[in-house]
């Protein structure tokens, strides 16, 4: 999905022109570990941002390289937590799969019935599965979002749109097309899903995610709220110099609230590479299965949480995210045993090299 005018860009897929090529390895044939470090250093150097981290796992062996235009922070760049924006949806998708695998839900439940139990049943209801696969018919954001966001457009536009308003906007909305018939990327839809899951389990969203995903995967450095400069990376505007405040997502937690260290992001991705030893094995396998094709002219499939692209060595899974001052790329490639978590602290801009560079590295 290309960048939209909303202040939280969400996903930025590799351009039609293809990913930016990384230089080939040095001709003298270095050892594998040195070659990986060399490639990661090349990727870090290709991204113009105050802070850049590329963290790669190959068959369980990790390599993390950092850089950037800003002075070295007091805390090592790889130990800071970064905003991952719309890549948070991979956590939400795994949570839904987990609840489905454990029999709590089927995925076919009408969201409106969970959020408003007394509401008359609709002939073609929007289900939980529609919400996570972007086939609900909901727009990217509620119609009144932009008006309410104007006072804080350049700081935290999502903060002024609380959970209750997200739910009310959903219950009032009348889709133009029957749910399940068209693909349209939507932060609104995944946010509604989060509120529906919290409602049906009678558990606050943060507690629900912790109990079913973060805890079982031992992701102790993942959070939904910023703590401060010693813990969280500082984002920057497009100029790469002006700091941005920590993201506050209001009622859009399920769509973009996650912040994490590169190491915990690798742990999350490694679980997807090899689900067999994980307590979430069934759910991790479920989120790999393709459920729809985006549409004519698009080569990628959509799973429950991931975009899937074909490669010569089997399918590759990825999701991008962007906030007002940071970007993230998460991906894993089972055919090569590779997982990649990349983050940077500069807002997406035209001809930005971050996503194409990360995509090319994972696809190698």
Legacy VTK file of the C-alpha trace (Angstrom):
# vtk DataFile Version 3.0
C-alpha trace
ASCII
DATASET POLYDATA
POINTS 364 float
0.000 0.000 0.000
1.356 3.391 -0.898
1.541 6.228 1.550
-1.780 7.962 2.114
-2.419 11.483 3.345
-3.068 10.309 6.912
-0.370 11.390 9.385
0.354 7.781 10.299
1.371 6.251 6.955
1.023 2.618 7.973
2.470 0.436 5.244
4.832 1.375 2.476
5.289 -1.545 0.125
8.338 -1.841 -2.161
7.862 0.333 -5.219
6.907 -1.008 -8.605
10.429 -0.267 -9.787
11.700 -2.952 -7.411
13.934 -2.809 -4.347
17.130 -0.827 -4.262
20.011 -3.203 -5.007
22.601 -3.829 -2.333
26.179 -4.123 -3.493
27.376 -7.676 -4.008
29.744 -9.225 -1.463
33.459 -8.481 -1.755
35.151 -10.698 -4.373
37.637 -12.271 -1.963
34.944 -14.559 -0.459
34.789 -13.630 3.253
33.559 -16.021 5.928
29.784 -16.240 6.349
29.613 -14.099 9.501
31.777 -11.404 7.956
29.667 -11.438 4.801
26.495 -10.964 6.845
28.029 -8.074 8.781
29.202 -6.514 5.522
25.731 -6.712 4.005
24.086 -5.290 7.101
26.591 -2.429 7.254
25.809 -1.679 3.610
22.094 -1.632 4.438
22.622 0.676 7.427
24.715 3.001 5.266
22.012 3.159 2.589
19.466 4.653 5.031
19.673 8.365 5.825
18.246 8.637 9.346
19.447 9.706 12.806
19.294 6.121 14.111
19.278 2.930 12.035
19.278 -0.691 13.212
19.283 -3.803 11.026
18.927 -7.030 13.027
19.124 -10.314 11.143
18.760 -13.926 12.251
19.956 -16.717 9.958
19.187 -20.254 11.189
19.100 -18.859 14.729
22.412 -17.005 14.474
21.916 -13.274 15.085
23.780 -10.280 13.698
22.825 -6.718 14.684
24.388 -3.622 13.108
23.627 0.002 13.962
24.411 3.427 12.631
22.871 6.762 11.754
23.565 10.448 11.382
22.885 11.341 15.039
25.555 11.236 17.762
25.725 7.955 19.645
22.951 7.889 22.287
23.750 7.085 25.948
21.931 3.766 25.484
23.043 1.438 22.693
20.772 1.842 19.683
19.947 -1.883 19.632
18.729 -1.714 23.255
16.172 1.044 22.683
12.519 0.408 21.923
11.258 1.623 18.537
7.761 2.439 17.293
6.762 -0.119 14.664
3.467 1.500 13.604
1.374 -0.707 11.358
3.706 -3.672 11.803
1.838 -3.943 15.122
-0.892 -5.658 13.113
1.260 -8.793 12.977
0.894 -9.039 16.769
-2.868 -8.501 16.507
-3.166 -11.132 13.779
-1.247 -13.641 15.892
-3.480 -12.881 18.871
-6.609 -13.557 16.803
-5.083 -16.788 15.508
-4.205 -17.798 19.068
-7.759 -17.207 20.316
-9.113 -19.086 17.316
-6.748 -22.041 17.746
-7.627 -22.318 21.430
-11.370 -22.391 20.651
-12.262 -19.071 22.263
-13.391 -17.711 18.883
-13.971 -18.894 15.334
-13.119 -15.657 13.510
-16.578 -15.606 11.961
-18.202 -13.680 14.813
-19.904 -10.396 13.801
-17.882 -7.575 15.342
-20.933 -5.387 15.951
-22.602 -8.091 18.027
-19.544 -8.305 20.270
-19.314 -4.533 20.719
-23.078 -3.931 21.054
-24.782 -7.162 22.175
-28.305 -5.733 21.886
-27.853 -4.661 18.284
-30.109 -6.332 15.641
-28.230 -8.815 13.465
-27.093 -7.563 10.055
-27.696 -9.555 6.881
-24.025 -9.248 5.864
-22.116 -8.568 9.084
-18.498 -7.507 9.305
-16.713 -10.410 10.972
-13.456 -10.561 12.886
-11.839 -12.270 9.889
-12.939 -9.414 7.617
-11.334 -6.880 9.962
-7.883 -8.498 10.091
-7.736 -9.236 6.340
-8.761 -5.687 5.298
-11.931 -6.912 3.571
-14.435 -5.316 5.967
-15.288 -2.421 3.651
-14.191 0.091 6.287
-12.123 3.090 5.122
-8.527 3.641 6.225
-9.740 5.913 9.035
-13.142 7.103 10.330
-14.726 9.946 8.362
-14.476 12.440 11.230
-10.912 11.516 12.168
-9.218 14.291 10.182
-11.361 17.067 11.642
-10.656 15.910 15.191
-6.967 15.425 14.436
-6.323 18.920 13.066
-5.402 20.561 16.412
-2.578 18.029 16.909
-1.857 17.193 13.269
1.918 17.683 13.557
2.343 16.135 17.001
-0.066 13.317 17.937
-3.182 13.275 15.746
-4.364 9.859 16.949
-4.298 10.788 20.629
-7.543 12.764 20.392
-9.577 9.865 18.997
-10.310 7.538 21.940
-11.532 3.958 21.979
-15.188 4.838 22.498
-15.187 7.035 19.414
-13.583 4.290 17.290
-16.323 1.883 18.360
-19.117 4.412 17.783
-17.760 5.257 14.322
-17.769 1.558 13.424
-21.288 0.931 14.671
-22.563 3.923 12.658
-20.730 3.046 9.438
-22.575 1.438 6.531
-20.148 -0.264 4.099
-20.643 0.498 0.414
-19.706 -3.052 -0.553
-20.562 -6.409 0.959
-17.894 -7.417 3.485
-15.441 -9.950 2.141
-15.634 -8.819 -1.488
-12.961 -6.088 -1.698
-9.519 -5.481 -0.187
-8.883 -2.057 1.328
-6.124 -1.491 3.856
-7.600 -0.064 7.045
-6.140 1.061 10.376
-9.759 1.639 11.390
-10.712 -2.019 10.828
-7.838 -3.556 12.800
-8.463 -1.107 15.644
-12.097 -2.234 15.767
-10.873 -5.828 15.879
-8.815 -5.036 18.972
-11.839 -3.575 20.749
-13.999 -6.541 19.727
-11.452 -9.024 21.113
-11.242 -7.063 24.357
-15.041 -7.031 24.606
-15.595 -10.746 23.975
-12.877 -11.760 26.458
-13.745 -9.029 28.997
-10.024 -8.240 29.133
-8.265 -4.916 28.432
-6.322 -4.975 25.165
-2.890 -4.664 26.741
-3.570 -7.501 29.186
-5.006 -9.674 26.421
-1.956 -9.229 24.183
0.408 -9.836 27.088
-1.338 -13.020 28.232
-1.657 -14.665 24.822
1.321 -13.370 22.799
3.967 -11.398 24.687
4.095 -13.681 27.716
4.238 -17.031 25.896
6.920 -15.726 23.498
8.863 -14.099 26.384
8.841 -10.665 24.798
9.708 -8.608 27.845
10.883 -5.563 25.878
7.629 -5.012 23.992
5.285 -2.283 25.249
2.299 -0.246 24.111
3.344 3.017 25.795
6.522 5.096 25.821
8.553 5.388 29.023
11.212 7.956 28.159
14.479 8.742 26.317
16.513 6.135 28.192
14.156 3.391 27.045
12.524 4.609 23.830
14.127 5.880 20.631
13.304 9.441 19.586
11.693 9.866 16.189
12.342 12.720 13.745
10.417 14.549 11.059
11.185 14.264 7.377
14.081 16.718 7.751
15.885 14.154 9.896
16.655 16.795 12.523
13.441 17.872 14.267
12.453 15.474 17.096
8.896 14.158 17.295
7.038 13.253 20.507
6.380 9.601 21.331
3.390 8.218 19.455
0.093 8.158 21.341
-2.471 6.104 19.412
-5.716 6.819 21.262
-8.238 4.131 20.328
-6.071 2.655 17.561
-3.921 0.420 19.780
-4.413 -2.833 17.871
-3.385 -1.159 14.618
-0.179 0.573 15.660
0.745 0.839 19.351
3.570 -1.707 19.629
7.095 -0.502 20.392
9.934 -2.983 20.874
13.676 -3.527 20.871
15.234 -5.075 17.732
16.177 -8.129 19.824
12.574 -8.799 20.876
11.398 -8.227 17.324
13.865 -10.916 16.204
12.540 -13.262 18.892
9.019 -12.659 17.575
10.119 -13.358 13.984
12.200 -16.418 14.886
9.076 -17.963 16.406
7.405 -17.599 12.996
10.365 -19.242 11.270
10.258 -22.333 13.501
6.906 -22.665 15.274
7.494 -26.262 16.407
9.059 -25.415 19.766
6.706 -22.525 20.571
3.657 -22.625 22.861
1.907 -20.730 20.047
2.812 -23.314 17.385
-0.691 -23.705 15.953
-1.302 -19.967 15.741
2.142 -19.312 14.231
1.448 -21.846 11.489
-2.016 -20.396 10.926
-0.762 -16.866 10.263
1.443 -18.188 7.439
-1.483 -19.535 5.429
-2.600 -17.229 2.600
-6.259 -16.258 2.804
-6.675 -13.906 -0.162
-4.989 -12.169 -3.054
-5.027 -8.396 -2.847
-6.419 -7.993 -6.378
-5.599 -7.888 -10.062
-2.208 -6.361 -10.790
-0.796 -7.230 -7.359
1.534 -10.154 -6.879
1.278 -10.514 -3.133
-1.091 -12.595 -1.059
-2.413 -11.645 2.344
-2.289 -14.012 5.297
-3.784 -13.358 8.702
-1.258 -10.624 9.555
1.375 -10.707 6.780
1.967 -9.818 3.149
3.369 -12.797 1.261
5.568 -12.498 -1.827
6.849 -15.378 -3.964
10.607 -15.919 -4.339
12.809 -18.549 -5.959
13.277 -20.119 -2.521
9.670 -20.124 -1.381
7.342 -17.479 0.037
8.606 -14.476 1.970
6.474 -12.766 4.626
6.759 -9.121 5.643
4.971 -6.096 7.065
6.066 -2.457 7.178
5.111 0.281 9.592
5.593 4.017 9.945
4.705 6.647 12.514
5.217 10.402 12.603
8.934 9.962 13.212
9.942 6.313 12.835
9.790 3.375 10.431
9.970 -0.390 10.798
10.253 -3.449 8.580
9.569 -6.962 9.876
9.975 -10.043 7.725
10.867 -13.711 7.648
11.829 -16.091 4.842
11.393 -19.759 5.796
13.176 -21.002 2.672
16.426 -19.358 3.752
15.904 -19.553 7.521
16.163 -15.759 7.704
14.355 -13.183 9.834
14.914 -9.434 9.609
13.885 -6.609 11.923
14.884 -3.143 10.697
14.049 0.215 12.299
14.980 3.853 11.787
14.108 7.195 13.383
13.096 9.377 10.445
9.619 9.814 9.009
8.928 8.287 5.601
9.439 10.630 2.665
9.467 10.419 -1.127
12.160 8.061 -2.513
12.972 6.864 0.992
15.525 4.030 0.861
14.579 2.291 4.110
11.853 -0.152 3.008
13.401 -1.075 -0.373
16.762 -1.717 1.314
15.246 -3.940 4.006
13.125 -5.795 1.452
16.148 -6.444 -0.777
18.166 -7.739 2.167
15.467 -10.226 3.197
14.892 -11.339 -0.397
18.580 -12.094 -1.073
LINES 1 365
364 0 1 2 3 4 5 6 7 8 9 10 11 12 13 14 15 16 17 18 19 20 21 22 23 24 25 26 27 28 29 30 31 32 33 34 35 36 37 38 39 40 41 42 43 44 45 46 47 48 49 50 51 52 53 54 55 56 57 58 59 60 61 62 63 64 65 66 67 68 69 70 71 72 73 74 75 76 77 78 79 80 81 82 83 84 85 86 87 88 89 90 91 92 93 94 95 96 97 98 99 100 101 102 103 104 105 106 107 108 109 110 111 112 113 114 115 116 117 118 119 120 121 122 123 124 125 126 127 128 129 130 131 132 133 134 135 136 137 138 139 140 141 142 143 144 145 146 147 148 149 150 151 152 153 154 155 156 157 158 159 160 161 162 163 164 165 166 167 168 169 170 171 172 173 174 175 176 177 178 179 180 181 182 183 184 185 186 187 188 189 190 191 192 193 194 195 196 197 198 199 200 201 202 203 204 205 206 207 208 209 210 211 212 213 214 215 216 217 218 219 220 221 222 223 224 225 226 227 228 229 230 231 232 233 234 235 236 237 238 239 240 241 242 243 244 245 246 247 248 249 250 251 252 253 254 255 256 257 258 259 260 261 262 263 264 265 266 267 268 269 270 271 272 273 274 275 276 277 278 279 280 281 282 283 284 285 286 287 288 289 290 291 292 293 294 295 296 297 298 299 300 301 302 303 304 305 306 307 308 309 310 311 312 313 314 315 316 317 318 319 320 321 322 323 324 325 326 327 328 329 330 331 332 333 334 335 336 337 338 339 340 341 342 343 344 345 346 347 348 349 350 351 352 353 354 355 356 357 358 359 360 361 362 363
